[in-house]
Amino acid sequence: MQTTHETKPATRPARPLFRSPEPKIPRRDSDPRWRPEPCPLSREELRRIVIEQLG
């Protein structure tokens, strides 16, 4: 049986110095043709939804 005479404790491998890339979310200013879509709900319908959600 072989014995080792290391003085350092066994360590796990070091973590990489960089993080994994985050998913890229397209920015609206990256496409000059981007336009917001109009909401098909009326103001009254939106009010009812907000009141229902907030209680």
Residue pairs with C-beta under 8 A, 6 or more apart in sequence:
28 34
39 46
41 49
